[in-house]
Amino acid sequence: MNSTVDAPRSALPAQLLKGQKALVTGANSGIGMATAIGLGRAGADVVVNYVADPDAAGKVVEEISSFGVRAAAYQADVSQEDQVTAMVGRMVEEFGTIDIMVANAGMQRDARFTEMTLGQWQKVIDVNLTGQFLCAREATKEFRRRGVVPAVSRSAGKIICMSSVHQLIPWAGHVNYAASKGGVLMMMETLAQELAPEKIRVNAVAPGAIKTPINRSAWETPEARKDLLTLIPYDRIGDPEDIANAVVLLASDLMDYVIGTTLYVDGGMTLFPGFATGG
């Protein structure tokens, strides 16, 4: 297999999400950017959340708008309750409602365990876990207020949590990040259980190794790429569009009976390839 082959762009049906309103946090770069663009390509109006670099967010808005849908950039720190509440309230006021919440914003503050500061621990938990809680909570309030609109979607709303293969795979030197993603798993499943009777679907996407600026050192050089591919049975490093396609599909009515599920998009990383030869 040729590991240099790029992933295809979206081949999902056009206008799969026509008429829906989506908010993607951390959407001015990487996976969030690709996801916001993918949702717009599928026909949704999209709010691009960012905490820094408004110029980058503006470029994402321009690309989404080129699909003939509406887009806007909202600045908010998802770890701050008042900012999340204001962001969702503004979206409801300006876009009419919200149908899809993609809680994507995340960060790393890496250190060996005994060298990790409380600040490094807390910041990652605040953004990666508490931020998803706040975004899901505020979106759910609007889903409940509006209820199901059959002409738009079979569900009252969709929450898609961005997790990681490290909700399952331990990661030495990244205890704060792994703990936050393990928390996302149980939070997502608990919310899915609680909200399903109200026709609110909660699921997660767990990326594996994806080519984004934040992890450039892990794939940019031939040596790093070779080492990383030993962890990926499919022999390809993922592209942000791979995650975007998964989110679009999960947000659509094609997945209406999918509740409380984590979709691993990882080229087989969670198959523990080190055991392929018998361990």
C-alpha positions as CSV (number, residue, x, y, z in Angstrom):
1,M,0.0,0.0,0.0
2,N,1.3,3.5,-0.8
3,S,1.3,5.4,2.4
4,T,1.8,8.7,0.6
5,V,-1.6,8.7,-1.0
6,D,-3.7,11.6,0.3
7,A,-7.2,11.0,1.7
8,P,-10.0,11.9,-0.7
9,R,-12.0,15.0,-0.2
10,S,-15.6,14.5,1.0
11,A,-17.7,12.2,-1.2
12,L,-20.8,12.5,1.0
13,P,-24.1,13.5,-0.5
14,A,-24.3,17.2,-1.3
15,Q,-26.7,19.3,1.0
16,L,-26.9,16.4,3.5
17,L,-27.3,19.0,6.3
18,K,-29.3,21.6,4.3
19,G,-31.2,24.0,6.6
20,Q,-29.3,23.1,9.8
21,K,-27.3,25.4,12.0
22,A,-23.9,24.2,13.3
23,L,-21.4,25.6,15.8
24,V,-17.9,24.2,15.8
25,T,-15.5,25.2,18.6
26,G,-11.8,25.7,18.0
27,A,-12.6,26.0,14.3
28,N,-10.0,28.3,13.0
29,S,-7.3,25.6,12.4
30,G,-6.7,21.9,12.1
31,I,-9.5,19.4,12.7
32,G,-12.0,22.1,13.7
33,M,-11.4,24.1,10.5
34,A,-11.9,21.1,8.3
35,T,-15.0,20.1,10.2
36,A,-16.5,23.6,9.9
37,I,-15.8,23.6,6.2
38,G,-17.2,20.1,5.8
39,L,-20.4,21.1,7.5
40,G,-20.8,24.1,5.3
41,R,-20.1,22.0,2.2
42,A,-22.9,19.7,3.4
43,G,-25.3,22.6,3.4
44,A,-25.3,23.8,7.0
45,D,-24.9,27.3,8.2
46,V,-21.9,27.4,10.5
47,V,-20.6,29.4,13.4
48,V,-16.8,29.3,13.6
49,N,-15.6,29.6,17.2
50,Y,-12.1,30.7,17.9
51,V,-10.2,32.0,21.0
52,A,-7.3,33.6,19.1
53,D,-6.3,34.6,15.5
54,P,-9.4,36.2,14.1
55,D,-7.8,36.5,10.7
56,A,-7.6,32.7,10.4
57,A,-11.2,32.4,11.6
58,G,-12.3,35.0,8.9
59,K,-10.7,32.9,6.2
60,V,-12.6,29.9,7.3
61,V,-15.8,31.9,7.2
62,E,-15.0,33.0,3.7
63,E,-14.5,29.4,2.5
64,I,-17.7,28.2,4.1
65,S,-19.6,31.2,2.6
66,S,-18.4,30.1,-0.9
67,F,-20.8,27.1,-0.6
68,G,-23.8,29.4,-0.6
69,V,-24.5,29.1,3.1
70,R,-24.2,31.5,6.0
71,A,-21.1,31.6,8.2
72,A,-19.8,33.8,11.0
73,A,-16.9,33.8,13.4
74,Y,-17.5,34.1,17.2
75,Q,-14.7,34.6,19.7
76,A,-15.1,32.7,23.0
77,D,-13.0,30.8,25.5
78,V,-14.9,27.5,25.9
79,S,-13.5,27.1,29.4
80,Q,-15.4,30.2,30.6
81,E,-19.0,29.7,31.4
82,D,-20.1,33.3,30.7
83,Q,-18.5,33.3,27.3
84,V,-20.0,30.0,26.2
85,T,-23.5,31.1,27.4
86,A,-23.1,34.3,25.5
87,M,-21.8,32.6,22.4
88,V,-24.7,30.1,22.1
89,G,-27.2,32.9,23.0
90,R,-25.8,35.1,20.2
91,M,-26.0,32.2,17.7
92,V,-29.7,31.6,18.6
93,E,-30.4,35.3,18.2
94,E,-28.6,35.7,14.9
95,F,-29.1,32.3,13.2
96,G,-32.5,31.4,14.8
97,T,-31.4,28.3,16.5
98,I,-28.7,25.6,16.7
99,D,-29.0,22.0,15.4
100,I,-25.5,20.7,15.7
101,M,-22.9,21.4,18.4
102,V,-19.4,20.1,17.6
103,A,-17.4,20.4,20.8
104,N,-13.9,20.3,19.2
105,A,-11.8,22.9,21.0
106,G,-8.8,21.2,22.7
107,M,-5.2,21.7,23.8
108,Q,-2.1,20.0,25.2
109,R,0.2,21.1,27.9
110,D,2.6,18.1,28.0
111,A,5.0,17.2,30.8
112,R,6.2,14.1,32.7
113,F,4.0,13.4,35.6
114,T,6.1,14.7,38.5
115,E,7.1,17.8,36.5
116,M,3.5,18.6,35.5
117,T,2.3,21.7,37.3
118,L,-1.2,22.1,38.7
119,G,-1.7,24.9,36.1
120,Q,-0.8,22.6,33.2
121,W,-3.2,19.9,34.6
122,Q,-6.1,22.3,35.2
123,K,-5.8,24.2,31.9
124,V,-6.2,21.1,29.8
125,I,-9.0,19.8,31.9
126,D,-10.8,23.2,31.8
127,V,-10.6,23.4,28.0
128,N,-10.9,19.7,26.9
129,L,-13.5,18.5,29.4
130,T,-15.2,21.4,31.1
131,G,-15.4,23.3,27.8
132,Q,-17.3,20.3,26.2
133,F,-19.6,20.1,29.2
134,L,-20.5,23.8,28.9
135,C,-21.0,23.8,25.2
136,A,-23.2,20.6,25.4
137,R,-25.2,22.1,28.2
138,E,-26.0,25.4,26.5
139,A,-26.8,23.7,23.2
140,T,-29.2,21.2,24.9
141,K,-31.2,24.1,26.4
142,E,-31.9,25.3,22.9
143,F,-32.6,21.8,21.6
144,R,-35.2,21.4,24.4
145,R,-36.8,24.8,23.7
146,R,-37.2,24.2,20.0
147,G,-37.9,20.5,19.9
148,V,-37.9,18.4,16.8
149,V,-38.6,20.1,13.4
150,P,-39.2,17.2,11.0
151,A,-38.5,19.3,7.9
152,V,-35.0,19.9,9.2
153,S,-34.0,16.8,11.1
154,R,-35.4,13.7,12.8
155,S,-33.7,14.7,16.0
156,A,-34.1,17.7,18.2
157,G,-30.3,18.3,18.1
158,K,-26.9,16.6,17.8
159,I,-23.9,17.0,20.1
160,I,-20.6,15.6,18.7
161,C,-17.8,15.5,21.2
162,M,-14.2,15.5,19.8
163,S,-12.4,12.9,21.8
164,S,-9.2,11.0,20.9
165,V,-7.8,7.5,20.7
166,H,-6.3,8.4,24.1
167,Q,-9.6,7.9,25.7
168,L,-8.6,4.3,25.4
169,I,-4.8,4.2,24.9
170,P,-2.7,5.4,27.8
171,W,-0.2,8.1,26.9
172,A,2.9,8.6,29.1
173,G,3.9,12.3,29.4
174,H,0.4,13.4,28.6
175,V,-1.6,12.5,31.7
176,N,-3.7,15.6,31.7
177,Y,-4.7,15.1,28.0
178,A,-5.4,11.4,28.4
179,A,-7.5,12.0,31.6
180,S,-9.5,14.8,29.8
181,K,-10.3,12.5,26.9
182,G,-11.2,9.6,29.2
183,G,-13.6,12.0,30.9
184,V,-15.1,13.0,27.5
185,L,-15.9,9.3,26.9
186,M,-17.9,8.9,30.1
187,M,-19.5,12.4,29.9
188,M,-20.6,11.7,26.3
189,E,-22.1,8.3,27.2
190,T,-23.9,9.7,30.2
191,L,-25.3,12.6,28.3
192,A,-26.4,10.2,25.5
193,Q,-28.3,8.1,28.0
194,E,-29.9,11.0,29.7
195,L,-30.9,13.0,26.6
196,A,-31.9,10.2,24.1
197,P,-35.5,10.2,25.3
198,E,-35.7,13.8,24.2
199,K,-34.5,13.0,20.7
200,I,-31.2,14.6,21.3
201,R,-28.3,12.5,19.9
202,V,-24.9,12.6,21.6
203,N,-21.9,10.9,20.1
204,A,-18.2,11.3,19.8
205,V,-15.4,11.1,17.2
206,A,-12.0,9.9,18.3
207,P,-9.2,10.8,15.9
208,G,-6.0,8.9,15.8
209,A,-2.9,10.4,14.2
210,I,-4.0,13.3,12.1
211,K,-1.8,15.7,10.1
212,T,-2.4,19.1,11.9
213,P,0.0,21.9,12.8
214,I,-0.1,21.0,16.5
215,N,1.6,17.6,15.9
216,R,3.7,18.5,12.9
217,S,6.9,17.1,14.5
218,A,5.3,13.6,14.6
219,W,4.8,13.4,10.8
220,E,6.8,16.1,9.0
221,T,10.2,14.3,8.7
222,P,10.7,10.9,7.0
223,E,12.0,9.4,10.2
224,A,9.1,10.6,12.3
225,R,6.6,9.5,9.7
226,K,8.1,6.0,9.6
227,D,7.9,5.7,13.4
228,L,4.3,6.9,13.5
229,L,3.2,4.5,10.8
230,T,4.3,1.6,12.9
231,L,1.3,2.4,15.1
232,I,-1.2,2.6,12.1
233,P,-2.2,-0.7,10.5
234,Y,-3.8,1.1,7.5
235,D,-0.3,2.6,6.7
236,R,-1.6,6.2,6.2
237,I,-1.6,9.2,8.5
238,G,-5.0,10.8,8.7
239,D,-6.1,14.1,7.2
240,P,-8.4,16.6,8.9
241,E,-11.0,15.9,6.2
242,D,-11.2,12.3,7.4
243,I,-12.5,13.6,10.7
244,A,-14.7,16.2,9.0
245,N,-16.4,13.5,7.0
246,A,-17.1,11.5,10.1
247,V,-18.7,14.5,11.9
248,V,-20.9,15.3,8.9
249,L,-22.1,11.7,8.7
250,L,-22.8,11.5,12.5
251,A,-24.7,14.8,12.4
252,S,-26.9,13.7,9.5
253,D,-30.2,11.7,9.7
254,L,-28.3,8.8,8.0
255,M,-27.0,8.2,11.6
256,D,-30.3,8.9,13.4
257,Y,-30.2,5.6,15.3
258,V,-26.6,6.0,16.5
259,I,-26.6,7.1,20.1
260,G,-23.8,7.2,22.6
261,T,-21.2,5.9,20.2
262,T,-17.6,6.8,19.7
263,L,-16.5,6.6,16.1
264,Y,-12.8,5.9,16.0
265,V,-11.2,7.4,13.0
266,D,-7.7,6.2,13.4
267,G,-6.5,3.9,10.6
268,G,-6.7,1.0,13.1
269,M,-4.5,2.5,15.8
270,T,-6.8,1.2,18.5
271,L,-6.3,-2.3,17.2
272,F,-3.0,-2.3,19.1
273,P,-0.8,-3.3,16.1
274,G,2.1,-4.2,18.3
275,F,0.2,-7.5,19.0
276,A,-0.2,-8.3,15.3
277,T,2.6,-10.8,15.4
278,G,1.3,-12.5,18.6
279,G,2.6,-10.1,21.2
